[in-house]
C-alpha cells in the first residue's frame, strides 16, 4: 500500500497485526495517517495514552528507518526491549554502549538492519554517527519529550536546539514531535524551534487530545517535619505497595530509601550520580516487577510503563506544574485509580531555587568557565567530565557548569563530542572570529528572561499547592484544556468541600475567624500562611523568637487546634478573598479590605464553606 493511501480500516488492521490491538486511542489514528501522507505532526497526549505507538506503527508502515530522539537511557532500553519482544528490529545508541558494540550497531543502521533507532540528542555531535545517518534511509524523525527544545518548557535541554540543523541536512524527512506536557506557548515554540511550517515544509498538524487523568487522586499534605513526611509515606506505601517516591536530590533519595528499609521495605534507588550500568540494572529490576518501590530523583520515569503503579509520592516539591503532571502521570496507566500525594514543606522550595540558579548562571560565572575552557584547550582538545570543568573554573556547582558549557557551544566557541561508553566529553576550541564573544553575551542576556519564566513556573506550582478549589481543574486550566469541570471527586479539595456548602459562620467559628485574621494583620505581610498557623498554635522556634512573634497578642490563641486545622481555615479565608498571597515564590500572606471588614464583623451576609476537621 502506498504511504499516502492508507484508510482508517487498513490502519486498524495494521494495528491488530503488529500490536494486537483492535482499536486506536484518541488522536493516534489521525496522527499516523498524517505522517503516512507525508505531513509533519506535533502530538500532545497525556502520559500513558500511547504516544509511542504513533511512531512505532508508522515506522513499520514506512520504508527505511525511523530515528527516535529520546533524552533518557532508561526510556530507550525499555522501549527497545518491548519492540524486540514483538519481533521488531530496534536498537539504541547512547553512552551506555561500549565501542565494539557501538560500531556493530552503527553498521546496522547504515545497512538498514533496524526499523527504529533510539538516540540521545547529544549523539548528533558525534561525527561518525552524523556520517552514518547521512547514508541511512531515514523516513521518520521523531522527537520524544519535545518540550525539551523550548526554553518556555520545564525541562529545557540545549542539545535539542541542534535538531533543526539535523532536519535541514536530512531533507524531506517526516517529523513527529511528541510530548505530554506542553502549554499553548510551548507548543508554538516547538514548531518554531524545529522549523516546522518553514518552506519547503507545510504547516504541521497539531493534535492535542486532552490532559485529564480522572483516575489519579491528587492530594497535598503539609508536613512540618521529616517525621511527619515519613509517617505519611509509610502509610501510603503500606496501603498501595507499588509506586515511586520522588526526591529532589541524591542525598534525600538515599536518606528516604534507608528509612524505608528500616521499616521493612526493599526500595530500589535511582539518581543521576549512579553509573549507567547501575541505573540500567535498577530500571530492569523495577520493570521486571522484582521490586515494587522506587525512590528516585526526576532522572527516573520517562518511558516507564508499569500498569500496576498505584502511587506517586513527591517527598519534595518539583520545579513546575509540568514536571508534577508528568511525574504523577506515571501512576494508574492501567486506568485503575492511583494515589498521588505531595508532601509539602515550604523549606523545600529552597532546593528548587538552587536548581533555578544552576539553570540560569550569572554572567561572571559564564566568563569564568569560558576562560577555563580557553586555557585548558588552547594547545589541544581536552577530554573531561563536567566535574573537572567545575574544578578548573572554580564555579560553585556542576549543574551551573553544565548549563554554561552548553551556552558556550551554542555560541560556536567550542565543539564537544561525547565518547562511546563514557560520560565525559572531548572539548575543542573552534576558530573564533569574534574576540568580544558577542554571541555568548547575547545568549547570557537571554537567561534573565528565562530565569523569570522559571520563577513563574515555580510560583504557579505554589499556587497549585495553596489553591482552595479543585486541583484537577487548576491543572487542566493551566494546560489550556477548557473542557474540564470545575470540580471532581478525585482530589483532596473537592472531597473535603462536597458536604460543606457555604454558610454563615456560627459564633464559635466567628471567633476563630477573627483570631486568624487578627494574627495575619499583626504579622504585617512578612510571613507565609504556615508561619501564621504556627504562631496561632503557639509554637516557639528560632524564627518565632528572632522576630519576636511570640510577643504578639495572637500568639497561642488557637493552641487547642492543630496546625493543619488552623491552616485549613486560613486557606478557606483566602478562597473567600479575605487573605491575599504574594505572587512570588515566598507566598507571603496579608489581609485584604474584605478581610478587614470580616474581622470587624462589618461584612454583611458573609458566608464560607467551613473545612472539615483534619
Secondary structure as UniProt FT lines:
FT   HELIX           3..5
FT   HELIX           8..19
FT   TURN            26..27
FT   HELIX           28..36
FT   TURN            37..38
FT   STRAND          41..44
FT   TURN            47..48
FT   HELIX           51..61
FT   STRAND          65..69
FT   HELIX           73..85
FT   TURN            86..87
FT   STRAND          90..93
FT   TURN            95..96
FT   HELIX           99..111
FT   STRAND          116..119
FT   HELIX           121..125
FT   HELIX           127..135
FT   STRAND          138..143
FT   TURN            144..145
FT   HELIX           146..149
FT   TURN            151..152
FT   HELIX           158..162
FT   HELIX           163..170
FT   STRAND          174..179
FT   HELIX           184..194
FT   TURN            195..197
FT   TURN            199..200
FT   STRAND          205..208
FT   TURN            214..215
FT   STRAND          216..222
FT   HELIX           226..240
FT   STRAND          243..246
FT   HELIX           250..262
FT   TURN            263..264
FT   STRAND          268..270
FT   TURN            272..273
FT   HELIX           276..287
FT   TURN            288..289
FT   STRAND          293..296
FT   TURN            298..299
FT   TURN            302..303
FT   TURN            307..308
FT   STRAND          311..314
FT   HELIX           321..328
FT   TURN            329..330
FT   TURN            333..334
FT   STRAND          338..344
FT   HELIX           346..348
FT   HELIX           349..359
FT   HELIX           363..377
FT   STRAND          382..384
FT   HELIX           386..393
FT   HELIX           398..410
FT   TURN            411..412
FT   STRAND          414..418
FT   TURN            420..421
FT   STRAND          425..429
FT   TURN            435..436
FT   HELIX           438..466
FT   HELIX           471..478
FT   TURN            479..480
FT   TURN            482..483
FT   HELIX           492..497
FT   TURN            498..499
FT   HELIX           507..522
FT   TURN            523..525
FT   HELIX           529..537
FT   HELIX           542..546
FT   TURN            547..548
FT   HELIX           549..551
FT   TURN            553..560
FT   HELIX           563..575
FT   TURN            576..577
FT   STRAND          579..581
FT   TURN            585..586
FT   STRAND          588..591
FT   HELIX           593..599
FT   TURN            600..601
FT   TURN            604..605
//
